[in-house]
Amino acid sequence: MGKFINPYTDFGFKKLFGEEANKDLLIDFLNQLLPPHHQITDLTFRNPETLANLPLERRAIFDIYCKAVSGERIIVEMQKDRVKFFKDRSLFYVTFPIREQALQGDWNFRLDAIYFIAILDFEYDYPEAKRKFRRDVCLKDQDGEVFYDRLHFIFLQMPLFNKKEEELETRFDKWCYFLKHLERLEHIPSILNEPIFQKAFDIAALSNLTMEQLELYERNLLQHRDMKAVIQTAVEEAVEKAVEEAAQEKAIEIAKNLIGLGLDNISIAKATGLTAEQIEQLRR
């Protein structure tokens, strides 16, 4: 391990942003993402585990769920790996703070603003034309005009953040650089030598963890790396299989052409790597 925690682990992320004593870090980070009319001065943490009034008692478990004193409700998710139906799940998650606002008795259905912020340690936009580091989503009409201004999704694809230290311009840039490189840093970069980041580095320092916290973090980090390794292995095996299948298809195509030219099975086998039995089957 290095000198600082990995913020992509459950322990690391909640240590930085999910504790009452450190909520000024979360407020500062969120204010770099939120528009001017929804800037936060203070917030309270809500129960991150919300029971849904649905069959089978489905539960939504958020990394961080908080409410600003001005009313905004914010879900922050650190998503470590690609999962199926990620966008569907994001939409499902925001139904909880929506339903939570329903009042008994007379209620005019007015809702406080809701933000779902996902920090992704993977890319979900593979096509080059779609790749965006930051994607802000809200309800718009067919002309691209905002239809509803109190439901927002913000997705950050962290692998696509490639700014170097000397290229950091905004506080938002600095937070992204901090999160992406924290585990590998050996000291506080001069451009991050500000009070808010000094506190963040102090909290993230492994030397400041108790023995119990360090043991918990080490187990968490091991789980994180094991999961990454399993996924990487699965990806590599899928790529190898795809390459093998493509090579097999190409060999079969060549064999068919050589059969058409009248070559014998042994010659075709030498040229393509197929077996004589496979070639004979193609002849039939």
KAUR-V435195 format. One record per run of one state. SS is the DSSP state (A for helix, B for strand, O for the rest). FROM is the first residue (numbers start at 1). LEN is the number of residues. If there is no record, write none. Layout:
# KAUR-V435195
<<SS;FROM;LEN> <SS;FROM;LEN>>
This chain:
# KAUR-V435195
<<O;1;3> <B;4;1> <O;5;5> <A;10;8> <O;18;2> <A;20;12> <O;32;4> <A;36;3> <O;39;4> <B;43;3> <O;46;3> <B;49;3> <O;52;3> <A;55;3> <O;58;1> <B;59;3> <O;62;2> <B;64;5> <O;69;4> <B;73;7> <O;80;6> <A;86;15> <O;101;13> <B;114;7> <O;121;7> <A;128;3> <O;131;3> <B;134;7> <O;141;5> <B;146;12> <A;158;3> <O;161;4> <A;165;3> <O;168;3> <A;171;14> <O;185;5> <A;190;3> <O;193;2> <A;195;10> <B;205;1> <A;206;3> <O;209;2> <A;211;50> <O;261;4> <A;265;8> <O;273;3> <A;276;8> <O;284;1>>
